[in-house]
Amino acid sequence: MKARSAWSATLAMALYALPLHAAEPAVRPPPLRMAHTEAMAYPLLTVSGPNKLSGGFLKELGDLIAAELGTTAQHQLVSRRRMQATVMGGGADIACYFSPLWLPGTGDNWTVAVVPQVERVVSLSAAPLNYESDQDLQGRRIAVLLGYQFPQLQAAFETGLVTRLDESQVDLLFRRLRLGMADALITSEVEIAGYFKRYPQERERFHISSRSFSITDTQCLVSPASAWRLASINEALQRLIKSGTVARLAQRYGMSSGR
């Protein structure tokens, strides 16, 4: 009995000496919730089914950032009008391929530059608009994506020197131009490339300006309410950029990396 009691006491002391956290499960980091604009199409996003992302540059970029952070990405589609409120209000952690120039009031919640966005003016090949400066757009009807900002044309829009025509999707911009309901459209190279990938037979119908309308370094907006710190996301992005991963990803999707 004494031997058994002594053994029991020794066992109890050994168990007591174990650290309390040894039996606790490892705490998993939260997912990286990434918001994307519904109007975005290939090569930025590939949507298969309602609100289901299956690929695209931005989805893969989000997955890479999450992996660098030791977590997984959760992707969600939101309207362009709700994007800023969704991220700034904490409904998502991050949204990429934006610029502080387009989303005023977002403070210093921006990452390092990731890839540039190059915008061009598109017109009909049968009536090409040889764009050299913004003056060439005066008196014209210009189709653009709803909610997008064009600071260099804002005054002309407000005074009526240039007529702004909003559409919710890139395909509708080209449709408006094709039907003669607009004189030109302005959108990014990646959206132009995506349209021609979907409709290769349409390529010869349209004239793309050789001069760019704008070149803007795009960044990621990080929610001030996110569990992920801006500094941590910046460090992850810088590793991906320095290693050439972002440049290779952009090249694979036919985009300019700018890095």
N, C-alpha and C positions, 0 to 999 in steps of 0.2 A: 504493500500500500504506500509505504514511504517512497519507494522507487517511482511508482506511478505518479504520485503527487509531485515529486521533484521534476519528472518529465513534463507534466502538465504545466507547471509553473514556468519552466524554461521555454516551452512552446508559446505560452501567453506573452512572455516578455519579448520573444522574437517577433511575434505578430505586432505587438505594440510598437516595436522599434521600426517597422516598415513605414516609409513615407506615406502620408495620407493620400497624396495624389497618384500613387501607383495604380490604384484601382479605377481612377477616373478616366473616362474616354478622352482621347485627344480632341481638342477644340478645333474644328474646321474653320478656316477663314471664310468670310461671306463671299458670295459670288460677285463678280463684277457685272453690274447691270448696265448694259449698253443700249442707248436709244438711237434709232435710225429714222430718217424721214420717209414717210410712205411713198413720196413721189420719186425717190431714188430708184434707179434701175441699173442693169448691167452696164459697166463692169463694177460699179460700186456695190450693188446688191443683186442677188438672185433670189427671187421669191417664188416658192413652189407651194401653192395652197394658201388659204387665208392666214395671213399674219405669220407664215412660216418661212424663215430664211434658210436657204440651203447652201448659200455660197456668196461669193463676191468679195471684192477687196476689203471692204469695211468689216464684214463678218470675220474674215480671216485675221485682219489686224486686231480686232477685239479679242479673238481667241489667243493670239500671240501675246498681247499685253497681259491677259489673265494668266496665261501659263508662266510668264515672267514673275507674276505676283504670287504664284503658288496656288492659284484657284482656277475656277472655270468661269466662262462668260455666259450671261443670260441676255439674249437679244430681244428687243421689243420694237415694234413699229409705232410711230406716233405721227400726227399731222405736223406739217411744217409750222403752223401757227402755234401749236402746243409745245414745240420742242424746247424753247427757252424755259417756259414755266415748269415743264416736266423735270428738266435737269436741275434748275436752280431750286425747285421746291423739294428735291429729294426723291422724286419718283423714278429717277435713274441716276447712276453714278457718273456716267460719261457719255459724251456724244462727240464723234470725230467728223472731220471734213467740214469744219466751220471756221469762222474767223471773228475776232472781236469787232471787226468793222461791220459785220452783218448782224451782230447781236449786241447792241449797245445796252449798258446797264448790267453787264455780267462781271464787272470788276476785274480782279487779277486771277480769276479762276481758270487760267488757260495754261496748257502744256507748251512745251517747245514745239516749233514748227515740224510738221510731219511730211506732207507732200504739197506741191503747189497746185492750185486750180487755175487752169487757163481757159478763159471764156472767149468765144468767137462769135461773129455775126454771120448768120446763115440767111441766104435769100434764094430765090428761084434761079436756076441756071438760065431760064428763058428771059429773066429780067434781073441780072446780077446787080447787087449793090456793092460797089467797090469802096469798101470801108477803109478810110485812112485816118479819120478823126471823128469825134462825136458830132461835129457839125454836119457830117454826112447823114446823120439820123434825123435831123430836123425836118419836120413836116411828114414824118413817117409813122406808120403804125407798127409798133414793136411788140411782139409776143414774148412773154417771159413767164417763168414759173411763179405761181401764187406764193406770196410771202417772202420772196427773195428781195434783197436790197441791192440797189444800184446807185451808190452815192454820187457818182459822176454824172448821172442823168436825173437825179431827183428834182433839181430845180427846173429842168426842162419838162419833166412829167407834170409838175405842179402848175407851171404856166401854160401848158398845152402845146409847147413847141414840139414835143414828142408825145405821141399817144401810147400809153401803156395798156396792153391787153394781157390779162392774167389767165393762165390755165393751170390746172392741178397736176398735169402729167406731161412728160416730154413728148409723148406720142401726139398729144393734142396740140402742142406748139407746131409740130410739123404739119399736122392736118390743117390747122388754121392758115398756115402759109401756103400749102398746096391748093387750098380752095380760094385763094385770093382774098382772104379775110384779114391778112396782115402783109406788110411789106417786107418784114424781116423778123427773125427771132434771135434772141441772145441766150446762149446756154454754154455749158462747159464742154471741153473736148471729150471728156469721158462720157457725157450724156449723148453727144453726137455719135461717138463711136458705138455706144450701146444701141442707139436707134438703127444705125446701118447694119449692125450685127443681126438685129431682129428682122430688118427689112432690106436685105442687100440690093434688091431690085430698085430701091428708091435712091440709091447713091447718085446716079447721074442727073436726077431731077434738081439737085440742090447745089448751090455755090457757097463755099465756106471761105470766109475772109482769110487772107494770108496774114494780115495784121491782127494781133490779138486785141480783144476789147479790154481785157484786164488779166493780170497775173497776180494771184494772191496766195501767200503761204497759208495753208490751212493747218489748224491745230485741233486739239481736243478740249472741249469744255468739261470741267470736272465740277461736280456738285459740291457746294460748300457744306451740304448736309450728309455727304457720303462718308461711309466708314473707312474709305480708302483716302489716304492723304495725297494731295497734289504732288508732293515731293516724291512719294513712292512711285506714282504713275510716271512722273517725269524720268525717274531713274530707269524704270522698265523700258520706256520709249527710247531713251538715249542708248541703252544697250542694244536694242533692236536696230537702231539707225547705225550705230558704230559698227556693228557686225555685218552690215550690208543686207540684213534680212528685209527691211522695209523696201529698199531699192529693188531687190530681186522680186519681191511680191508685186510691187508696182509695175515692173517690167513684164511680169507674167500676164498682167491684166491690160497691157498696152498703154500704161499711164506713165507720165513723166514723174520720176522720183524727186528730182531737184536736189538730190543729195549725192 
